[in-house]
């Protein structure tokens, strides 16, 4: 499985960006796709996740501002980010967790940089 993330960039505070992550390869019927971020000097943290059935979860810091969605026909997960703040600046990574009879298989994409600055 390979994950290709895109959509990062420089945006002013209050602006919006949409990240995309396309997965290629074998996607199990039971899976979770998610976005994580890592700011300089900080640990990687979960931003949002979405399971194969569409259930979602969000970090408290992004609730009401970010929306995660997925297109199963395209094996793509999106992160719509609105009302961006400087503290959202980070390298954003997508992740796929495949759940099979042999266990969980974990895949990460390359990061895409989001910079929120005036």
Secondary structure, DSSP 8 states (H G I E B T S, - for coil): -EEEEE--EEE-TT--EEEEEEEES---SSEEEEEEEE-TTS--EEEEEEETT--EEE-GGGTTTEEEEEETTTTEEEEEE-S--GGG-EEEEEEEEEEETTEEEEEE---EEEEE--
